[in-house]
Amino acid sequence: MAEAERDGGKGTKRSYDAVIVGGSLAGCAAATMLGRAGARVAVLEKSPDPAAYKRICTHFIQASAVPTLERLDLLEPMMAAGALRPRLNTRTSWGWIEPPPERAARGVNLRRSKLDPMAREMAAATPDVEVMLGQTVTELRHAGAKVSGVVARDRDGVETVIEAPLTIGADGRDSRIAELSGVKVKTYPHGRFAYGGYFEGTAPKHATDAAIWMMDPEWAAAFPTDDGLVFYAAMPTMKRLPEFKGDPQAALIDYFEAVPEAPSLRSAKLSERGVVGKIDMTNRMRVPTAPGLALIGDAALATDPLFGVGCGWAFQSAEWLADAVAPALRGEEALEKGLRRYRRRHSRHLRGHAQMIHGYATGRKLQPGEKLMFSGAARDPHVAMIFDAFGTRQIGATHALAVGTPLALVANARYALRHRGRVGRIGTGVGSAA
Ligand SMILES: Cc1cc2nc3c(=O)[nH]c(=O)nc-3n(C[C@H](O)[C@H](O)[C@H](O)COP(=O)(O)OP(=O)(O)OC[C@H]3O[C@@H](n4cnc5c(N)ncnc54)[C@H](O)[C@@H]3O)c2cc1C
């Protein structure tokens, strides 16, 4: 168990092997894995409510994170709580990209109101993991150049010092830990905003699979989830913000009237949570380590939610970190070595994806190379499978482009031959479902 003593003017002082700031998906996954690896872990979460959850999230977990959920033993309880295992279908101006159903990857979808408390219970039930609610971290502690812990304040203003050789920032896209540590951050502008709500009594064409509409540059999605609900989401470009600001509910319903092959929401029942939205979603990519410190989840990489990657990457980055630092926390090697391993793995898996996502996040239209892949995937099942593996984040951009580009060129050439005289340039959408 943690050692506790008094710390001068700062109330109680406790020592652990790792202190994690943020008790959401990334923080609880890392705590569980580190606890199982034999480390003593404190999780500090500012919300005092064990049932707290992230309210603005469409919670589509990509297939890339399914092995992590399985390893955490979380997939089964999620399914028991009503989670769905949807595939992704994408409507483009060239028609639907529908990867062959038997080969298509399946993500997981469960509302955050169920998932977040479940992840927190999982961490709290892990031996040697202590989840402390209602604790807001306000300061980092240092020993020389290394981060050596944090100061947390409870709701009555009582401070606790938590010391640990490893501090983990899992405190989300506006990470205070990242800010306090001064790690380098790159920001990329976001040219869209998001609104959405849960509806009952209407379902998209592919339900219970998910549907995404790339209306270039506008975007919409329908995510069937637990309890027979479907989350309908819109991510229009910023110029349309005034339409939504006045009456988001009416604007969302009107927006879907213009979405091709989408169901009308006019007679569907909106859940009592209503329509929620987020306007500022600046992309942030941070260097995920510093001496004595690691960032996971959105704290390390907060990227455009349009491609639904943040929850999966929160789980996966937690797993990568736990695997990388467990030997050091057992005293088998220097912590810096483990942190270097984590930084390399994070970059290898996510940097390429993030760069492509940040490019499209500006609100621009698709570029020729992207149009080639989208049109090829709509016209050919092999390209659709590569598109699916990339979109569900199971393969990287280099792999997807190397294999997908020649196949997409062939698919488009065949299509052009079949439709001679009726087709304009590849990627114009002429003669398509647009
Ligand atoms: C509109 C929108 C739609 C999205 N849709 C999807 C989607 O479909 N699929 C997907 O994968 N991702 C989606 N995301 C992204 C996803 O919500 C995040 O990537 C994910 O929640 C990140 O998890 P996390 O654990 O890193 O951080 P968070 O879930 O943000 O959790 C951070 C935690 O840290 C706590 N905290 C913060 N500061 C402190 C502090 N100082 N002291 C103590 N605790 C603190 C917070 O209370 C919170 O519990 C969406 C995001 C948005 C905005």
The ligand as an SDF file (V2000), in Angstrom:
LIG
                    3D

 53 58  0  0  0  0  0  0  0  0999 V2000
  -17.4930   16.0870  -30.3160 C   0  0  0  0  0  0  0  0  0  0  0  0
  -16.5840   14.9390  -29.9910 C   0  0  0  0  0  0  0  0  0  0  0  0
  -16.8770   13.6720  -30.4760 C   0  0  0  0  0  0  0  0  0  0  0  0
  -16.0180   12.6130  -30.2240 C   0  0  0  0  0  0  0  0  0  0  0  0
  -16.3270   11.3790  -30.7240 N   0  0  0  0  0  0  0  0  0  0  0  0
  -15.4500   10.3580  -30.5930 C   0  0  0  0  0  0  0  0  0  0  0  0
  -15.7140    9.0760  -31.1620 C   0  0  0  0  0  0  0  0  0  0  0  0
  -16.7370    8.8230  -31.7860 O   0  0  0  0  0  0  0  0  0  0  0  0
  -14.7850    8.1060  -31.0060 N   0  0  0  0  0  0  0  0  0  0  0  0
  -13.6200    8.3160  -30.3380 C   0  0  0  0  0  0  0  0  0  0  0  0
  -12.8030    7.4070  -30.2570 O   0  0  0  0  0  0  0  0  0  0  0  0
  -13.3550    9.5150  -29.7690 N   0  0  0  0  0  0  0  0  0  0  0  0
  -14.2360   10.5260  -29.8810 C   0  0  0  0  0  0  0  0  0  0  0  0
  -13.9680   11.7380  -29.2880 N   0  0  0  0  0  0  0  0  0  0  0  0
  -12.6960   11.9080  -28.5500 C   0  0  0  0  0  0  0  0  0  0  0  0
  -12.7960   11.2800  -27.1530 C   0  0  0  0  0  0  0  0  0  0  0  0
  -13.8620   11.8520  -26.4550 O   0  0  0  0  0  0  0  0  0  0  0  0
  -11.4820   11.5250  -26.4100 C   0  0  0  0  0  0  0  0  0  0  0  0
  -10.4200   11.2230  -27.2780 O   0  0  0  0  0  0  0  0  0  0  0  0
  -11.3640   10.6470  -25.1610 C   0  0  0  0  0  0  0  0  0  0  0  0
  -12.3420   10.9720  -24.2100 O   0  0  0  0  0  0  0  0  0  0  0  0
   -9.9860   10.8320  -24.5300 C   0  0  0  0  0  0  0  0  0  0  0  0
   -9.9360   10.1230  -23.3150 O   0  0  0  0  0  0  0  0  0  0  0  0
   -8.9340   10.5640  -22.1700 P   0  0  0  0  0  0  0  0  0  0  0  0
   -9.0650    9.5590  -21.0900 O   0  0  0  0  0  0  0  0  0  0  0  0
   -7.6030   10.8350  -22.7590 O   0  0  0  0  0  0  0  0  0  0  0  0
   -9.4520   12.0090  -21.6990 O   0  0  0  0  0  0  0  0  0  0  0  0
  -10.8950   12.4860  -21.1310 P   0  0  0  0  0  0  0  0  0  0  0  0
  -11.9320   11.4620  -21.4380 O   0  0  0  0  0  0  0  0  0  0  0  0
  -11.0610   13.8470  -21.6390 O   0  0  0  0  0  0  0  0  0  0  0  0
  -10.6640   12.4830  -19.5790 O   0  0  0  0  0  0  0  0  0  0  0  0
   -9.8290   13.3740  -18.8930 C   0  0  0  0  0  0  0  0  0  0  0  0
  -10.1010   13.2020  -17.3970 C   0  0  0  0  0  0  0  0  0  0  0  0
   -9.1820   13.9900  -16.6440 O   0  0  0  0  0  0  0  0  0  0  0  0
   -9.8800   14.6440  -15.5910 C   0  0  0  0  0  0  0  0  0  0  0  0
   -9.0870   15.8320  -15.2420 N   0  0  0  0  0  0  0  0  0  0  0  0
   -8.8390   16.9120  -16.0260 C   0  0  0  0  0  0  0  0  0  0  0  0
   -8.0260   17.7860  -15.3930 N   0  0  0  0  0  0  0  0  0  0  0  0
   -7.7710   17.2480  -14.1740 C   0  0  0  0  0  0  0  0  0  0  0  0
   -6.9950   17.6960  -13.0660 C   0  0  0  0  0  0  0  0  0  0  0  0
   -6.3100   18.8530  -13.0860 N   0  0  0  0  0  0  0  0  0  0  0  0
   -6.9640   16.9160  -11.9510 N   0  0  0  0  0  0  0  0  0  0  0  0
   -7.6300   15.7300  -11.9110 C   0  0  0  0  0  0  0  0  0  0  0  0
   -8.3780   15.2650  -12.9470 N   0  0  0  0  0  0  0  0  0  0  0  0
   -8.4340   16.0140  -14.0630 C   0  0  0  0  0  0  0  0  0  0  0  0
  -11.2430   14.9380  -16.1920 C   0  0  0  0  0  0  0  0  0  0  0  0
  -12.2240   15.1970  -15.1980 O   0  0  0  0  0  0  0  0  0  0  0  0
  -11.4930   13.6700  -16.9890 C   0  0  0  0  0  0  0  0  0  0  0  0
  -12.1250   12.6700  -16.2330 O   0  0  0  0  0  0  0  0  0  0  0  0
  -14.8380   12.8130  -29.4800 C   0  0  0  0  0  0  0  0  0  0  0  0
  -14.5500   14.0780  -28.9600 C   0  0  0  0  0  0  0  0  0  0  0  0
  -15.4140   15.1390  -29.2170 C   0  0  0  0  0  0  0  0  0  0  0  0
  -15.0690   16.4920  -28.6880 C   0  0  0  0  0  0  0  0  0  0  0  0
  1  2  1  0
  2  3  1  0
  2 52  2  0
  3  4  2  0
  4  5  1  0
  4 50  1  0
  5  6  2  0
  6  7  1  0
  6 13  1  0
  7  8  2  0
  7  9  1  0
  9 10  1  0
 10 11  2  0
 10 12  1  0
 12 13  2  0
 13 14  1  0
 14 15  1  0
 14 50  1  0
 15 16  1  0
 16 17  1  0
 16 18  1  0
 18 19  1  0
 18 20  1  0
 20 21  1  0
 20 22  1  0
 22 23  1  0
 23 24  1  0
 24 25  2  0
 24 26  1  0
 24 27  1  0
 27 28  1  0
 28 29  2  0
 28 30  1  0
 28 31  1  0
 31 32  1  0
 32 33  1  0
 33 34  1  0
 33 48  1  0
 34 35  1  0
 35 36  1  0
 35 46  1  0
 36 37  1  0
 36 45  1  0
 37 38  2  0
 38 39  1  0
 39 40  1  0
 39 45  2  0
 40 41  1  0
 40 42  2  0
 42 43  1  0
 43 44  2  0
 44 45  1  0
 46 47  1  0
 46 48  1  0
 48 49  1  0
 50 51  2  0
 51 52  1  0
 52 53  1  0
M  END
$$$$
